[in-house]
Amino acid sequence: MALYDETVAGLDQLPELERTILTRQYIKGEYQLTTRDGLGLKSSAYYRRQIKARRHLADALNEAPAFQRLEISFTP
């Protein structure tokens, strides 16, 4: 339960657009194209935002006590 709570807290720290991208694509399972079109982003802008969102989430999770031992890293 602690991992879930800290993951949600990490998502809550992200800017709205980044949180929306991660939530729709990875939690709700939407196709990337559907998520991108729904947000009105071009491919390159969506890709940059997705990378930024994943990097920010990894940083937030590494600060959470339950994840600190895991050393989560991000590679695009």
N, CA, C and O atoms as a GROMACS GRO file, in nm:
protein
  304
    1MET      N    1   0.082  -0.118   0.000
    1MET     CA    2   0.000   0.000   0.000
    1MET      C    3   0.088   0.126   0.000
    1MET      O    4   0.051   0.227  -0.061
    2ALA      N    5   0.201   0.120   0.067
    2ALA     CA    6   0.290   0.236   0.072
    2ALA      C    7   0.343   0.270  -0.067
    2ALA      O    8   0.356   0.387  -0.102
    3LEU      N    9   0.375   0.168  -0.147
    3LEU     CA   10   0.426   0.193  -0.282
    3LEU      C   11   0.321   0.264  -0.366
    3LEU      O   12   0.351   0.357  -0.440
    4TYR      N   13   0.196   0.218  -0.355
    4TYR     CA   14   0.087   0.282  -0.430
    4TYR      C   15   0.071   0.427  -0.387
    4TYR      O   16   0.062   0.516  -0.472
    5ASP      N   17   0.067   0.451  -0.257
    5ASP     CA   18   0.048   0.587  -0.206
    5ASP      C   19   0.161   0.680  -0.252
    5ASP      O   20   0.136   0.795  -0.288
    6GLU      N   21   0.283   0.630  -0.250
    6GLU     CA   22   0.396   0.713  -0.292
    6GLU      C   23   0.398   0.734  -0.443
    6GLU      O   24   0.443   0.839  -0.490
    7THR      N   25   0.351   0.637  -0.518
    7THR     CA   26   0.341   0.654  -0.663
    7THR      C   27   0.237   0.761  -0.696
    7THR      O   28   0.261   0.847  -0.780
    8VAL      N   29   0.122   0.754  -0.630
    8VAL     CA   30   0.018   0.855  -0.651
    8VAL      C   31   0.069   0.992  -0.609
    8VAL      O   32   0.044   1.092  -0.677
    9ALA      N   33   0.140   0.999  -0.498
    9ALA     CA   34   0.197   1.126  -0.452
    9ALA      C   35   0.298   1.179  -0.555
    9ALA      O   36   0.303   1.300  -0.579
   10GLY      N   37   0.376   1.090  -0.614
   10GLY     CA   38   0.472   1.130  -0.718
   10GLY      C   39   0.400   1.185  -0.840
   10GLY      O   40   0.443   1.284  -0.899
   11LEU      N   41   0.292   1.120  -0.880
   11LEU     CA   42   0.213   1.169  -0.993
   11LEU      C   43   0.152   1.305  -0.962
   11LEU      O   44   0.146   1.393  -1.048
   12ASP      N   45   0.107   1.323  -0.839
   12ASP     CA   46   0.045   1.449  -0.800
   12ASP      C   47   0.143   1.566  -0.804
   12ASP      O   48   0.101   1.681  -0.814
   13GLN      N   49   0.272   1.538  -0.796
   13GLN     CA   50   0.374   1.644  -0.800
   13GLN      C   51   0.401   1.693  -0.941
   13GLN      O   52   0.458   1.800  -0.960
   14LEU      N   53   0.359   1.616  -1.041
   14LEU     CA   54   0.386   1.651  -1.180
   14LEU      C   55   0.293   1.762  -1.228
   14LEU      O   56   0.181   1.777  -1.178
   15PRO      N   57   0.340   1.840  -1.326
   15PRO     CA   58   0.250   1.936  -1.389
   15PRO      C   59   0.130   1.863  -1.453
   15PRO      O   60   0.140   1.746  -1.488
   16GLU      N   61   0.020   1.933  -1.467
   16GLU     CA   62  -0.106   1.874  -1.515
   16GLU      C   63  -0.090   1.794  -1.645
   16GLU      O   64  -0.139   1.682  -1.655
   17LEU      N   65  -0.023   1.852  -1.745
   17LEU     CA   66  -0.010   1.784  -1.874
   17LEU      C   67   0.072   1.656  -1.861
   17LEU      O   68   0.036   1.554  -1.919
   18GLU      N   69   0.180   1.660  -1.786
   18GLU     CA   70   0.262   1.541  -1.768
   18GLU      C   71   0.185   1.432  -1.693
   18GLU      O   72   0.193   1.315  -1.729
   19ARG      N   73   0.111   1.470  -1.591
   19ARG     CA   74   0.031   1.374  -1.515
   19ARG      C   75  -0.076   1.312  -1.605
   19ARG      O   76  -0.102   1.192  -1.597
   20THR      N   77  -0.137   1.393  -1.690
   20THR     CA   78  -0.240   1.344  -1.782
   20THR      C   79  -0.182   1.243  -1.880
   20THR      O   80  -0.242   1.139  -1.906
   21ILE      N   81  -0.064   1.273  -1.935
   21ILE     CA   82   0.000   1.182  -2.030
   21ILE      C   83   0.027   1.046  -1.964
   21ILE      O   84  -0.010   0.943  -2.019
   22LEU      N   85   0.090   1.047  -1.847
   22LEU     CA   86   0.123   0.921  -1.780
   22LEU      C   87  -0.002   0.845  -1.739
   22LEU      O   88  -0.010   0.723  -1.755
   23THR      N   89  -0.100   0.916  -1.687
   23THR     CA   90  -0.222   0.850  -1.641
   23THR      C   91  -0.298   0.788  -1.757
   23THR      O   92  -0.339   0.672  -1.749
   24ARG      N   93  -0.317   0.863  -1.864
   24ARG     CA   94  -0.396   0.810  -1.976
   24ARG      C   95  -0.324   0.698  -2.049
   24ARG      O   96  -0.387   0.599  -2.088
   25GLN      N   97  -0.194   0.712  -2.069
   25GLN     CA   98  -0.123   0.611  -2.147
   25GLN      C   99  -0.088   0.488  -2.066
   25GLN      O  100  -0.105   0.376  -2.115
   26TYR      N  101  -0.038   0.505  -1.945
   26TYR     CA  102   0.014   0.390  -1.871
   26TYR      C  103  -0.083   0.330  -1.770
   26TYR      O  104  -0.076   0.211  -1.741
   27ILE      N  105  -0.173   0.411  -1.716
   27ILE     CA  106  -0.267   0.358  -1.618
   27ILE      C  107  -0.398   0.318  -1.685
   27ILE      O  108  -0.450   0.209  -1.661
   28LYS      N  109  -0.449   0.406  -1.771
   28LYS     CA  110  -0.575   0.375  -1.840
   28LYS      C  111  -0.553   0.290  -1.965
   28LYS      O  112  -0.648   0.235  -2.020
   29GLY      N  113  -0.429   0.280  -2.010
   29GLY     CA  114  -0.395   0.194  -2.123
   29GLY      C  115  -0.435   0.247  -2.259
   29GLY      O  116  -0.455   0.169  -2.352
   30GLU      N  117  -0.447   0.378  -2.274
   30GLU     CA  118  -0.481   0.436  -2.404
   30GLU      C  119  -0.362   0.425  -2.498
   30GLU      O  120  -0.246   0.427  -2.456
   31TYR      N  121  -0.392   0.415  -2.625
   31TYR     CA  122  -0.286   0.417  -2.725
   31TYR      C  123  -0.223   0.555  -2.727
   31TYR      O  124  -0.290   0.656  -2.703
   32GLN      N  125  -0.094   0.560  -2.757
   32GLN     CA  126  -0.021   0.686  -2.760
   32GLN      C  127  -0.087   0.785  -2.855
   32GLN      O  128  -0.100   0.903  -2.821
   33LEU      N  129  -0.128   0.741  -2.971
   33LEU     CA  130  -0.190   0.829  -3.070
   33LEU      C  131  -0.320   0.889  -3.016
   33LEU      O  132  -0.347   1.008  -3.037
   34THR      N  133  -0.399   0.809  -2.948
   34THR     CA  134  -0.526   0.857  -2.890
   34THR      C  135  -0.499   0.963  -2.784
   34THR      O  136  -0.564   1.067  -2.782
   35THR      N  137  -0.402   0.936  -2.697
   35THR     CA  138  -0.367   1.032  -2.592
   35THR      C  139  -0.314   1.161  -2.654
   35THR      O  140  -0.355   1.270  -2.615
   36ARG      N  141  -0.224   1.148  -2.748
   36ARG     CA  142  -0.163   1.265  -2.812
   36ARG      C  143  -0.268   1.351  -2.882
   36ARG      O  144  -0.270   1.473  -2.865
   37ASP      N  145  -0.355   1.288  -2.960
   37ASP     CA  146  -0.458   1.362  -3.031
   37ASP      C  147  -0.558   1.426  -2.934
   37ASP      O  148  -0.606   1.537  -2.958
   38GLY      N  149  -0.589   1.355  -2.827
   38GLY     CA  150  -0.682   1.408  -2.728
   38GLY      C  151  -0.628   1.532  -2.659
   38GLY      O  152  -0.706   1.618  -2.615
   39LEU      N  153  -0.496   1.543  -2.650
   39LEU     CA  154  -0.434   1.660  -2.588
   39LEU      C  155  -0.399   1.767  -2.690
   39LEU      O  156  -0.358   1.877  -2.653
   40GLY      N  157  -0.417   1.736  -2.818
   40GLY     CA  158  -0.389   1.833  -2.924
   40GLY      C  159  -0.242   1.863  -2.943
   40GLY      O  160  -0.205   1.975  -2.978
   41LEU      N  161  -0.158   1.763  -2.921
   41LEU     CA  162  -0.013   1.782  -2.935
   41LEU      C  163   0.039   1.719  -3.064
   41LEU      O  164  -0.014   1.618  -3.111
   42LYS      N  165   0.142   1.780  -3.120
   42LYS     CA  166   0.211   1.720  -3.234
   42LYS      C  167   0.300   1.608  -3.181
   42LYS      O  168   0.328   1.602  -3.061
   43SER      N  169   0.344   1.520  -3.269
   43SER     CA  170   0.426   1.405  -3.229
   43SER      C  171   0.550   1.445  -3.150
   43SER      O  172   0.577   1.388  -3.045
   44SER      N  173   0.624   1.541  -3.200
   44SER     CA  174   0.748   1.580  -3.134
   44SER      C  175   0.722   1.641  -2.996
   44SER      O  176   0.795   1.614  -2.900
   45ALA      N  177   0.619   1.722  -2.985
   45ALA     CA  178   0.586   1.784  -2.856
   45ALA      C  179   0.539   1.678  -2.757
   45ALA      O  180   0.573   1.684  -2.639
   46TYR      N  181   0.461   1.582  -2.804
   46TYR     CA  182   0.414   1.475  -2.717
   46TYR      C  183   0.531   1.391  -2.667
   46TYR      O  184   0.539   1.358  -2.548
   47TYR      N  185   0.622   1.357  -2.756
   47TYR     CA  186   0.738   1.277  -2.720
   47TYR      C  187   0.822   1.347  -2.615
   47TYR      O  188   0.863   1.285  -2.516
   48ARG      N  189   0.849   1.477  -2.634
   48ARG     CA  190   0.927   1.554  -2.537
   48ARG      C  191   0.858   1.557  -2.401
   48ARG      O  192   0.922   1.539  -2.298
   49ARG      N  193   0.726   1.580  -2.401
   49ARG     CA  194   0.650   1.586  -2.276
   49ARG      C  195   0.648   1.450  -2.206
   49ARG      O  196   0.657   1.443  -2.084
   50GLN      N  197   0.637   1.343  -2.284
   50GLN     CA  198   0.634   1.208  -2.226
   50GLN      C  199   0.767   1.176  -2.159
   50GLN      O  200   0.770   1.122  -2.049
   51ILE      N  201   0.877   1.209  -2.224
   51ILE     CA  202   1.009   1.185  -2.166
   51ILE      C  203   1.026   1.268  -2.038
   51ILE      O  204   1.073   1.218  -1.937
   52LYS      N  205   0.986   1.393  -2.045
   52LYS     CA  206   0.996   1.482  -1.930
   52LYS      C  207   0.912   1.427  -1.814
   52LYS      O  208   0.957   1.428  -1.699
   53ALA      N  209   0.792   1.381  -1.844
   53ALA     CA  210   0.703   1.328  -1.740
   53ALA      C  211   0.762   1.203  -1.675
   53ALA      O  212   0.759   1.190  -1.553
   54ARG      N  213   0.816   1.114  -1.754
   54ARG     CA  214   0.874   0.991  -1.699
   54ARG      C  215   0.998   1.022  -1.615
   54ARG      O  216   1.019   0.960  -1.511
   55ARG      N  217   1.080   1.118  -1.659
   55ARG     CA  218   1.198   1.157  -1.583
   55ARG      C  219   1.157   1.221  -1.450
   55ARG      O  220   1.214   1.190  -1.346
   56HIS      N  221   1.058   1.309  -1.454
   56HIS     CA  222   1.011   1.373  -1.331
   56HIS      C  223   0.951   1.272  -1.234
   56HIS      O  224   0.973   1.281  -1.113
   57LEU      N  225   0.876   1.175  -1.287
   57LEU     CA  226   0.818   1.072  -1.200
   57LEU      C  227   0.928   0.988  -1.136
   57LEU      O  228   0.921   0.956  -1.018
   58ALA      N  229   1.029   0.950  -1.213
   58ALA     CA  230   1.140   0.872  -1.158
   58ALA      C  231   1.211   0.950  -1.048
   58ALA      O  232   1.246   0.893  -0.944
   59ASP      N  233   1.232   1.079  -1.068
   59ASP     CA  234   1.295   1.163  -0.966
   59ASP      C  235   1.209   1.169  -0.840
   59ASP      O  236   1.260   1.160  -0.728
   60ALA      N  237   1.078   1.186  -0.858
   60ALA     CA  238   0.987   1.194  -0.743
   60ALA      C  239   0.984   1.062  -0.666
   60ALA      O  240   0.981   1.061  -0.543
   61LEU      N  241   0.986   0.952  -0.738
   61LEU     CA  242   0.982   0.820  -0.672
   61LEU      C  243   1.112   0.794  -0.596
   61LEU      O  244   1.110   0.733  -0.489
   62ASN      N  245   1.224   0.839  -0.650
   62ASN     CA  246   1.352   0.819  -0.582
   62ASN      C  247   1.360   0.895  -0.450
   62ASN      O  248   1.436   0.858  -0.361
   63GLU      N  249   1.282   1.001  -0.438
   63GLU     CA  250   1.277   1.077  -0.313
   63GLU      C  251   1.186   1.012  -0.209
   63GLU      O  252   1.200   1.040  -0.090
   64ALA      N  253   1.094   0.926  -0.252
   64ALA     CA  254   1.001   0.860  -0.161
   64ALA      C  255   1.072   0.749  -0.083
   64ALA      O  256   1.147   0.672  -0.142
   65PRO      N  257   1.048   0.741   0.047
   65PRO     CA  258   1.118   0.643   0.131
   65PRO      C  259   1.106   0.498   0.082
   65PRO      O  260   1.205   0.425   0.085
   66ALA      N  261   0.990   0.456   0.038
   66ALA     CA  262   0.972   0.316  -0.002
   66ALA      C  263   1.048   0.283  -0.131
   66ALA      O  264   1.078   0.166  -0.156
   67PHE      N  265   1.080   0.382  -0.212
   67PHE     CA  266   1.147   0.358  -0.339
   67PHE      C  267   1.296   0.385  -0.334
   67PHE      O  268   1.367   0.349  -0.429
   68GLN      N  269   1.347   0.446  -0.229
   68GLN     CA  270   1.486   0.486  -0.226
   68GLN      C  271   1.583   0.370  -0.244
   68GLN      O  272   1.688   0.388  -0.307
   69ARG      N  273   1.552   0.255  -0.194
   69ARG     CA  274   1.642   0.140  -0.208
   69ARG      C  275   1.641   0.083  -0.349
   69ARG      O  276   1.733   0.011  -0.388
   70LEU      N  277   1.538   0.115  -0.427
   70LEU     CA  278   1.525   0.058  -0.561
   70LEU      C  279   1.610   0.132  -0.665
   70LEU      O  280   1.643   0.074  -0.769
   71GLU      N  281   1.647   0.257  -0.640
   71GLU     CA  282   1.726   0.338  -0.732
   71GLU      C  283   1.668   0.335  -0.873
   71GLU      O  284   1.729   0.283  -0.966
   72ILE      N  285   1.550   0.391  -0.888
   72ILE     CA  286   1.480   0.396  -1.016
   72ILE      C  287   1.553   0.494  -1.107
   72ILE      O  288   1.582   0.607  -1.068
   73SER      N  289   1.581   0.448  -1.228
   73SER     CA  290   1.647   0.536  -1.325
   73SER      C  291   1.560   0.546  -1.449
   73SER      O  292   1.475   0.460  -1.474
   74PHE      N  293   1.582   0.649  -1.524
   74PHE     CA  294   1.506   0.671  -1.646
   74PHE      C  295   1.600   0.669  -1.764
   74PHE      O  296   1.705   0.734  -1.762
   75THR      N  297   1.564   0.594  -1.866
   75THR     CA  298   1.639   0.597  -1.992
   75THR      C  299   1.539   0.611  -2.105
   75THR      O  300   1.446   0.530  -2.116
   76PRO      N  301   1.555   0.712  -2.188
   76PRO     CA  302   1.458   0.734  -2.297
   76PRO      C  303   1.466   0.628  -2.404
   76PRO      O  304   1.391   0.633  -2.502
   0.00000   0.00000   0.00000
